[in-house]
């Protein structure tokens, strides 16, 4: 069972597509969101969750104080489930719920028309997504990020690090949780000013 871990919608159950997605484990989400909260990266943030699946990452951010969330998922069945999950989170939070928009579109296509800036971006692509496609999407994402944005990429721990430099981004840190790795990055200009 997948659920919202904490925040205004803590405990809300999330439906998960029966196939084609790989939900982020509660353990990884708990660690990720603990780090984001300690960095004060959630409160008032504009969030984009690319390859959203059930929407768990973006909806966790909505529960914990994000100002707006965009969920982008190409598979129509998964996008439908993400919409239902977003409605459940909205009902739980009530009037203070941030807007959550679900886009049934390919990530690259959506990014070409996206209106940023985004302060926080999650990318949890299929493990078999080619590195070149991930780099193309990171490059497109870089152009719609705020100057001090954070980007978190989740992939197999056997995958190599994202090609941050080619995408115009800079690596921050990485962490491995068994078969899952999280890579953190930021706009290149932000890393030079720190």
N, C-alpha and C positions, 0 to 999 in steps of 0.2 A: 504494500500500500504506500502510495506517495501522498504526502500532506504538506501544508505550509507549516514550517517549523516554529516561527515566532512572529511577533508583531501583531498588528490589529486583526489579522485573519488567521492567527496561529491556530493550528489544529484542523483547519478546513481540509477535507480530503480532496485530492485531485484525481481525476480519471486519467488513465494513460492509454495511448493507442495500443491495440493488440499486437501490432507488428510495425517494423520500420523505424522505431525510435529506441533510444537507450537512455532511460531516465537517470539523471544524476542522483547518486545515492544520498540518503539523509546525512550520512557522515561527512561526505564531501561538501554538501550544501551548508551544513552547520559550520564547518571550518572556514569555507569561503565567505559566508556572510558575517561570521565573527570578525574576520580580517577587514571586510568592507566597513562594518560598523565602527571598528576601532580607528579606521582611517577617515571616518566621517564622510564616506563616499556615497551614502544612500539618501540621506535627508534632503529632499528637494531635487533629487537628480532626475534628469531625463534619461530613461533607460531604453536600450534596444536589445532584444533577445533574438539572435539570429540562429536559424535551425532550431526553432523553439520547441518542437515536439508538443508536449502537453502544456508548455508555458511555465513550468515549475520555477525556473530561475527568475524570469521577469516578474512572475506573480509573487514570489518571495520578496523581491525588491519592492513591489507595490505594497505588500503587507508591512514592510519595515520603513516606509516613509518616502518612497520615490514620488516625484511630482507627476510623472507620466510614463507610460510603458508602451512600447511597440513590440509585438510578437510577430516574427516572420517565419512562416513555415510553408514549404512548397506542397506537401502532401495534403490534399483537401480534407481527408478524413481526420488527420491530426489537427489541422487548423480548426475543424468543427469542434473537436474535443477541447482545444485551447480556448475557444470562445465560451464553451460551457463552463470551463474552469474559471475563466475571467469573470463570468457572471456570478459564480458561487463566491468568489473572493469579494466582488463588489457588494453583494448582498450582506456578507459578513461584516465588512467595514462600514457600510452605510453611506451617509451623505458625504463623509470625508474621503471616500474612495477616490484615488486618482484615476484619470481616464486611462483605459487599457484598450488599445486598438490591435486587432488581429488581422494580419495581411496574409492571404493565401497566395504566395508568390515565391519564386526562386530568389534566393538571397541576392545574387548578383544583379538581377533585374530590378529588384526593389531598391537596392542601394543607389542605382543610377538615378532614381527620382526622389530619393529620400531628402526630407527637409530636416536638417539638424538644427542646432548642434546637440549631440548626445554627450552626456557626462559619464555614462557607464555603458559598456557594450559586452554582452556575453556571446560567445560563439561556441556552440557544442555540435560541430558537424559530424556526420557519419564517419566512423573510423576509416572507412575506405575512400574518403574524399581525397582526390589527388592534391599533393602539396601545392602545385601550381594554381589550382582553383582556389585554395585557401588564401594564397598570397594575393591573387587578384581581388578577392573579396575584402581582405584586410586593406589593400590599397584604396579601394573604393570607400571603405568605411573611414579611413583616415581623413578624407576630405569633409566628412560631416561630424567630426568630433570637436568638442570644446577644447581649448588649449590645455587644460589640466585633466582631461578625461582619463579613465582607466579602461583597459580592454582585457578581458579574461577569456582565454581559449582553453577549452577542455578537449583532450584527445587521449588516445591510448598512450600509456607510459612508454610503449615501444616506438612511438612516432618521434620524429625529431622535433626540435623547437620550431615554432613558426618563423618564417623569414621576415622578421620585424623590419630589418634595414631596407630591403627591397620595397616593402609596403609603406615606408616613410614613418615608421614607428620605432620605438626603442624598447628593449626588454627591461623589465623591472625585477622579476623573480619568478621562480617556479617551485612547484611542490608536487610530490608524487604520493598517491594513495593507492597502493596495490597496483591494479591495472590501469588506473586513471591518473592523468597528470594535468595540472592546471598551470598555464603559463600566463603571466601578467605582463602587460605592456602599456605604453603611453605614447602620446604624440612625441616625435623626436625633439621638437622645440622645448617641450616641458622638461625633458631630461637634461638639456643643455643649460636650463636656467636654474637647476637645483644644485 
